[in-house]
């Protein structure tokens, strides 16, 4: 049964799905990645900054509240946030609760190190398990004083001592370590030269950060395996608009192909710097029909799908979506370069594999890979593991498999609070078999 689509608070604990297709147009929510980054740049700016079309979800609210607690003056009205500078949050230790937001934790460690005050950064148990040691070590090299047993959260940051300079770090576990430093770099007296050792996980997210710095008028230079950002740079742009999110569009694009429907995802930019824009080419490589039309990106189902062999190191958030799509392909799929998925909101390698097995599918999971083989599928109760991307990705299986139930369906609030409302707005139930 469809929910009341006028109820914008529709966040069920479980959703039962039956076969059908997706048909219509969907307004894709703003990018979470861009929203985090622009809020931080706006807060640190010397001039007032306005951000329009900002995504409001659990993760971005964490960043917004944390910046306010640190003394940054932010006002929100709907999807607009105005940043108006900083005033001292007062003496004493300021608690900063970060929930389950890995982006907030990494980015705000650097912000706290740059901000005068004493801040205790902590989060839920899952966030405490996520790695931050390379970032903490880099911030200490730059003059920060941070007390963090085991170099994980909780961490007490004695802020205001970040000098800038040159630093090297291991970003093989997360590109967010690099982005955290780049976001504060223009506001440090000495600027910052960041070098990384080895490969950066999900490097397109660093490129997204650099594109936003460029849009804001911040100068930076590429170095061999690094970036140099000059210090004491004001933002030259004071108004920003957040474009739609390709990560969240992936569910509707793939859903159209799986269920044989036709969906236009509105708000996406064909010139986007988001790494997850790769969903367009990846679904095409699987045989999907996608094209840019007036109003957005169109995905049309009906064509046979084939398996995919691809290294996903650069766009890990797409792995659950593509793994579910692969269940309906005519040949096996091999996803490599996914080691860092083990330290997301859930261990996504294990979460994806276990849910595929519950559906009766065939999957081989390794430390750095998933192999998905098409097989006869059956309905099942599928836990989301408290992970928004697992809930949304496996909802797509219900378009073809009777009896799929998503448990912990309300976990979508982390990045896409209106997912179920938007999903059912374009869902068309399958007709009776003839």
C-alpha positions as CSV (number, residue, x, y, z in Angstrom):
1,X,0.0,0.0,0.0
2,X,1.2,3.5,-0.8
3,X,1.8,5.9,2.1
4,X,0.0,9.2,2.3
5,X,2.3,11.2,0.0
6,X,1.2,14.4,1.6
7,X,2.8,13.2,4.9
8,X,6.4,14.5,4.5
9,X,7.4,12.8,7.8
10,X,6.7,9.2,6.4
11,X,9.6,7.2,7.8
12,X,8.5,3.6,8.5
13,X,10.5,1.1,10.5
14,X,9.8,-1.5,7.8
15,X,8.6,-1.5,4.2
16,X,7.0,-4.4,2.4
17,X,7.5,-4.3,-1.4
18,X,5.8,-6.0,-4.3
19,X,6.8,-6.2,-7.9
20,X,6.2,-3.2,-10.1
21,X,8.0,-0.5,-12.0
22,X,9.0,3.1,-11.5
23,X,7.5,5.6,-13.9
24,X,7.5,9.4,-13.7
25,X,9.7,12.3,-12.6
26,X,11.6,12.6,-9.4
27,X,13.2,15.7,-7.9
28,X,16.5,14.4,-6.6
29,X,17.5,15.9,-3.3
30,X,20.6,18.2,-3.0
31,X,24.0,16.7,-2.7
32,X,25.0,15.7,0.8
33,X,28.7,15.9,0.0
34,X,28.4,19.5,-1.4
35,X,26.1,20.6,1.5
36,X,28.7,19.5,4.1
37,X,31.6,21.2,2.3
38,X,29.8,24.5,1.6
39,X,28.5,24.9,5.2
40,X,32.1,24.6,6.4
41,X,33.5,27.0,3.9
42,X,30.7,29.4,4.6
43,X,31.2,29.2,8.4
44,X,34.9,29.8,8.1
45,X,34.6,32.7,5.7
46,X,35.2,36.3,6.8
47,X,32.2,37.5,4.8
48,X,28.5,36.5,5.1
49,X,27.7,33.5,2.9
50,X,24.3,32.2,1.7
51,X,23.8,28.6,0.7
52,X,20.6,27.8,-1.2
53,X,19.1,24.4,-1.8
54,X,21.1,22.8,1.1
55,X,20.2,19.2,1.9
56,X,18.6,18.9,5.3
57,X,19.0,15.3,6.7
58,X,20.5,13.7,9.8
59,X,24.1,14.1,8.6
60,X,23.9,17.7,7.5
61,X,22.0,18.6,10.6
62,X,25.0,17.2,12.6
63,X,27.4,19.5,10.8
64,X,25.1,22.5,11.2
65,X,24.6,22.0,15.0
66,X,28.3,21.2,15.5
67,X,29.4,24.4,13.8
68,X,26.9,26.4,15.9
69,X,28.3,24.8,19.1
70,X,31.8,25.9,18.0
71,X,30.6,29.5,17.9
72,X,29.9,29.8,14.1
73,X,26.8,31.9,13.4
74,X,24.6,29.9,11.1
75,X,20.8,30.6,10.5
76,X,18.6,28.2,8.6
77,X,15.2,28.7,7.0
78,X,14.1,25.7,5.0
79,X,16.8,24.7,2.6
80,X,18.7,28.0,2.9
81,X,21.5,28.5,5.4
82,X,23.2,31.9,6.0
83,X,26.7,32.0,7.6
84,X,27.5,35.2,9.5
85,X,30.9,34.7,11.0
86,X,32.1,33.5,14.5
87,X,32.0,34.5,18.1
88,X,33.6,32.7,21.0
89,X,31.6,29.8,22.4
90,X,32.9,30.6,25.9
91,X,35.2,28.8,28.2
92,X,35.1,25.2,29.2
93,X,34.7,22.1,27.2
94,X,32.1,22.2,24.5
95,X,30.5,18.8,23.7
96,X,30.1,18.1,19.9
97,X,27.9,15.0,19.2
98,X,28.4,13.7,15.7
99,X,25.9,10.8,15.6
100,X,26.9,8.4,12.8
101,X,28.2,11.0,10.4
102,X,31.7,10.1,9.2
103,X,31.9,13.2,7.0
104,X,31.1,15.4,9.9
105,X,33.6,13.7,12.2
106,X,36.5,14.0,9.8
107,X,35.8,17.5,8.5
108,X,35.0,18.9,12.0
109,X,38.1,17.6,13.6
110,X,40.0,19.9,11.3
111,X,37.6,22.8,11.9
112,X,37.9,22.3,15.7
113,X,41.7,22.4,15.5
114,X,41.4,25.7,13.7
115,X,38.8,27.2,16.0
116,X,39.7,28.7,19.4
117,X,38.2,26.7,22.2
118,X,38.1,23.2,23.8
119,X,35.9,20.7,22.1
120,X,35.0,17.1,22.8
121,X,34.0,15.4,19.6
122,X,32.2,12.1,20.0
123,X,29.5,10.1,18.3
124,X,27.6,6.8,18.2
125,X,29.3,3.5,18.6
126,X,29.6,2.9,14.9
127,X,31.3,6.3,14.4
128,X,33.8,5.5,17.2
129,X,34.9,2.5,15.1
130,X,35.6,4.5,12.0
131,X,39.2,5.4,11.3
132,X,40.5,8.9,11.9
133,X,44.1,8.2,13.0
134,X,45.9,9.5,9.9
135,X,43.9,12.8,10.1
136,X,44.6,13.3,13.8
137,X,48.4,12.6,13.2
138,X,48.4,15.1,10.3
139,X,46.7,17.8,12.4
140,X,49.2,17.3,15.2
141,X,52.0,17.8,12.7
142,X,50.4,21.1,11.8
143,X,50.4,22.3,15.5
144,X,47.0,21.0,16.8
145,X,46.7,19.6,20.3
146,X,44.4,16.6,20.3
147,X,43.8,14.0,23.0
148,X,42.3,10.8,21.5
149,X,42.9,7.4,23.1
150,X,43.6,5.0,20.3
151,X,43.5,7.9,17.9
152,X,39.8,7.4,17.4
153,X,36.7,9.2,18.7
154,X,36.1,10.5,21.3
155,X,38.7,13.2,20.9
156,X,39.3,16.4,22.8
157,X,40.6,19.1,20.6
158,X,42.3,22.2,22.0
159,X,41.6,24.5,19.1
160,X,43.2,27.6,17.7
161,X,46.7,26.4,17.3
162,X,46.6,25.2,13.7
163,X,49.5,26.9,11.9
164,X,49.5,25.3,8.5
165,X,52.5,24.3,6.5
166,X,53.4,21.0,4.8
167,X,52.0,17.6,5.8
168,X,51.9,14.1,4.5
169,X,49.2,11.6,5.3
170,X,47.9,8.1,4.4
171,X,44.5,8.6,2.8
172,X,44.0,5.0,1.6
173,X,41.1,4.5,4.1
174,X,39.3,7.7,3.3
175,X,39.5,10.7,1.0
176,X,37.8,12.7,3.8
177,X,41.2,13.0,5.5
178,X,42.4,15.1,2.6
179,X,39.2,17.1,2.2
180,X,39.2,18.0,5.9
181,X,42.6,19.6,5.5
182,X,41.7,21.3,2.2
183,X,38.5,22.9,3.7
184,X,40.5,24.7,6.5
185,X,43.6,25.4,4.4
186,X,42.5,28.8,2.9
187,X,41.9,30.1,6.4
188,X,45.3,29.3,7.9
189,X,48.0,32.0,8.0
190,X,50.6,29.7,6.4
191,X,48.2,27.9,4.1
192,X,48.7,24.2,3.5
193,X,50.5,21.8,1.3
194,X,48.9,18.4,1.6
195,X,50.7,15.3,0.3
196,X,49.4,11.8,0.4
197,X,51.2,8.5,0.5
198,X,49.9,5.8,-1.9
199,X,46.5,5.8,-3.3
200,X,43.7,8.1,-2.0
201,X,40.4,6.2,-1.5
202,X,37.5,7.7,-3.5
203,X,39.7,10.4,-5.0
204,X,36.8,12.0,-6.9
205,X,35.6,13.4,-3.6
206,X,38.9,15.3,-3.3
207,X,38.3,16.6,-6.9
208,X,34.8,17.7,-5.8
209,X,36.3,19.6,-2.9
210,X,38.8,21.3,-5.2
211,X,36.0,22.2,-7.6
212,X,34.1,23.9,-4.8
213,X,37.2,25.8,-3.7
214,X,37.7,27.0,-7.2
215,X,34.0,28.0,-7.4
216,X,34.5,30.0,-4.2
217,X,37.5,31.8,-5.7
218,X,40.1,30.0,-3.6
219,X,43.4,29.5,-5.4
220,X,45.2,26.2,-5.3
221,X,48.0,24.4,-7.2
222,X,48.6,20.8,-7.9
223,X,51.8,19.2,-6.6
224,X,53.1,15.7,-7.3
225,X,50.8,13.6,-5.2
226,X,49.5,16.7,-3.4
227,X,47.8,20.1,-3.4
228,X,49.1,23.5,-2.3
229,X,46.6,26.0,-1.0
230,X,47.8,29.6,-0.2
231,X,46.8,30.9,3.2
232,X,44.6,33.8,4.4
233,X,42.3,33.7,1.3
234,X,38.8,35.2,1.5
235,X,36.0,33.6,-0.4
236,X,35.3,35.6,-3.5
237,X,31.8,34.2,-3.9
238,X,29.2,34.8,-1.2
239,X,26.2,32.8,-2.6
240,X,26.0,29.1,-3.6
241,X,23.4,26.7,-4.8
242,X,23.7,23.0,-4.1
243,X,23.0,20.7,-7.1
244,X,21.2,17.4,-6.9
245,X,22.9,14.3,-5.6
246,X,24.0,11.6,-8.1
247,X,24.4,9.0,-5.2
248,X,20.7,9.3,-4.4
249,X,19.7,9.5,-8.0
250,X,21.3,6.1,-8.5
251,X,18.4,4.2,-6.9
252,X,15.8,5.6,-9.3
253,X,18.0,5.2,-12.4
254,X,18.8,1.6,-11.5
255,X,15.2,1.0,-10.4
256,X,13.9,2.0,-13.8
257,X,16.2,-0.5,-15.5
258,X,15.4,-3.3,-13.0
259,X,11.6,-2.9,-13.1
260,X,11.3,-2.0,-16.7
261,X,10.0,1.5,-16.1
262,X,11.0,5.0,-17.2
263,X,12.2,7.7,-14.8
264,X,13.5,11.3,-15.2
265,X,15.8,12.3,-12.4
266,X,15.5,16.1,-12.2
267,X,18.0,18.6,-10.8
268,X,21.2,16.7,-11.9
269,X,23.9,18.5,-13.7
270,X,25.6,16.9,-16.8
271,X,28.7,19.0,-15.9
272,X,28.7,17.9,-12.2
273,X,32.1,17.3,-10.5
274,X,30.5,14.6,-8.3
275,X,32.3,11.3,-8.6
276,X,29.1,9.3,-8.4
277,X,28.1,10.8,-11.8
278,X,29.8,7.6,-12.9
279,X,26.4,5.8,-12.3
280,X,25.4,7.1,-15.8
281,X,28.3,5.4,-17.6
282,X,28.2,2.3,-15.4
283,X,24.5,1.6,-16.0
284,X,25.1,2.2,-19.7
285,X,27.9,-0.4,-19.5
286,X,25.4,-2.9,-18.1
287,X,23.2,-2.3,-21.1
288,X,20.9,0.4,-19.6
289,X,19.3,3.1,-21.7
290,X,20.1,6.5,-20.2
291,X,20.0,9.9,-21.9
292,X,20.0,13.6,-21.0
293,X,16.6,15.2,-21.8
294,X,15.0,18.5,-20.9
295,X,14.6,18.4,-17.2
296,X,17.1,15.8,-16.2
297,X,18.6,12.4,-16.8
298,X,16.2,9.8,-18.2
299,X,16.6,6.0,-17.5
300,X,14.4,3.7,-19.5
301,X,14.0,0.0,-18.7
302,X,13.2,-2.9,-20.9
303,X,16.6,-3.8,-22.3
304,X,18.4,-6.9,-21.2
305,X,21.2,-6.2,-18.7
306,X,24.6,-7.7,-18.7
307,X,27.2,-8.1,-15.9
308,X,29.9,-5.6,-15.1
309,X,33.6,-6.0,-14.2
310,X,34.8,-2.7,-12.7
311,X,37.1,-1.3,-10.0
312,X,34.9,0.7,-7.7
313,X,37.6,2.3,-5.6
314,X,36.7,5.8,-6.8
315,X,32.9,5.6,-6.2
316,X,32.2,3.2,-3.4
317,X,28.7,4.5,-2.5
318,X,27.5,3.1,-5.8
319,X,28.4,-0.5,-4.9
320,X,25.2,-1.5,-3.2
321,X,23.1,-0.1,-6.0
322,X,25.1,-1.9,-8.7
323,X,25.3,-5.1,-6.7
324,X,21.5,-5.3,-6.6
325,X,21.2,-4.4,-10.3
326,X,23.7,-7.2,-11.0
327,X,21.2,-9.7,-9.6
328,X,19.0,-9.1,-12.7
329,X,21.8,-9.2,-15.3
330,X,22.4,-12.1,-17.7
331,X,26.0,-12.7,-16.6
332,X,28.1,-12.4,-13.4
333,X,29.5,-9.0,-12.1
334,X,32.8,-8.4,-10.4
335,X,33.3,-5.4,-8.2
336,X,36.9,-4.8,-7.1
337,X,38.7,-2.1,-5.1
338,X,36.1,-2.0,-2.3
339,X,38.2,-2.7,0.7
340,X,37.2,0.6,2.4
341,X,33.5,-0.3,2.3
342,X,34.2,-2.4,5.4
343,X,34.3,0.8,7.5
344,X,31.2,2.7,6.4
345,X,27.9,3.0,8.3
346,X,27.9,-0.8,8.2
347,X,30.5,-3.3,6.8
348,X,28.9,-2.9,3.3
349,X,30.8,-5.8,1.8
350,X,29.2,-8.1,4.4
351,X,25.8,-6.3,4.4
352,X,25.4,-6.6,0.7
353,X,26.6,-10.2,0.6
354,X,24.4,-11.4,3.4
355,X,21.3,-9.7,1.9
356,X,22.0,-11.3,-1.5
357,X,22.2,-14.7,0.2
358,X,18.9,-14.0,2.0
359,X,17.3,-13.4,-1.4
360,X,18.6,-16.7,-2.7
361,X,21.3,-15.1,-4.8
362,X,24.8,-16.2,-5.4
363,X,27.7,-14.0,-4.2
364,X,31.3,-14.3,-3.3
365,X,32.7,-11.7,-0.9
366,X,36.3,-11.1,-0.3
367,X,38.3,-8.4,1.6
368,X,38.4,-6.2,-1.5
369,X,35.8,-7.6,-3.9
370,X,32.3,-8.8,-4.6
371,X,31.3,-11.3,-7.3
372,X,27.5,-11.4,-7.9
373,X,26.0,-14.1,-10.1
374,X,22.4,-14.1,-11.4
375,X,20.2,-16.8,-9.8
376,X,16.6,-17.5,-8.9
377,X,15.5,-15.1,-6.2
378,X,12.9,-15.3,-3.4
379,X,11.4,-12.8,-1.1
380,X,13.0,-12.2,2.3
381,X,13.2,-9.9,5.3
382,X,16.3,-7.8,4.6
383,X,17.9,-5.9,7.5
384,X,19.4,-2.5,6.5
385,X,22.1,-2.8,9.2
386,X,21.2,0.8,10.2
387,X,22.8,1.8,6.8
388,X,20.8,4.2,4.6
389,X,22.5,2.9,1.4
390,X,21.7,-0.7,2.1
391,X,18.0,0.1,2.7
392,X,17.7,2.1,-0.5
393,X,19.6,-0.3,-2.7
394,X,17.7,-3.4,-1.6
395,X,14.4,-1.7,-2.1
396,X,15.1,-2.1,-5.8
397,X,15.0,-5.9,-5.5
398,X,11.4,-5.6,-4.5
399,X,10.5,-4.3,-8.0
400,X,11.1,-7.8,-9.3
401,X,11.0,-10.2,-6.4
402,X,7.7,-10.8,-4.5
403,X,7.8,-10.6,-0.7
404,X,10.8,-8.3,-0.1
405,X,10.6,-6.5,3.2
406,X,13.2,-3.8,4.2
407,X,13.8,-3.7,8.0
408,X,15.2,-0.5,9.6
409,X,13.8,1.3,6.6
410,X,13.9,4.6,8.6
411,X,17.7,4.5,8.2
412,X,17.2,6.5,5.0
413,X,16.9,9.6,7.2
414,X,20.7,9.8,7.3
415,X,20.9,11.1,3.7
416,X,17.4,11.0,2.0
417,X,14.6,11.6,4.5
418,X,11.9,11.6,1.8
419,X,13.1,8.4,0.0
420,X,10.1,6.3,0.6
421,X,7.7,9.1,-0.2
422,X,9.5,9.8,-3.5
423,X,9.9,6.1,-4.2
424,X,6.2,5.4,-3.9
425,X,5.3,8.6,-5.8
426,X,6.7,7.0,-8.9
427,X,6.0,3.3,-8.1
428,X,3.4,1.5,-10.3
429,X,2.3,-1.9,-9.1
430,X,2.6,-4.8,-11.6
431,X,-0.6,-5.9,-13.1
432,X,-2.0,-9.4,-12.6
433,X,-0.3,-12.2,-14.4
434,X,-2.0,-13.4,-17.5
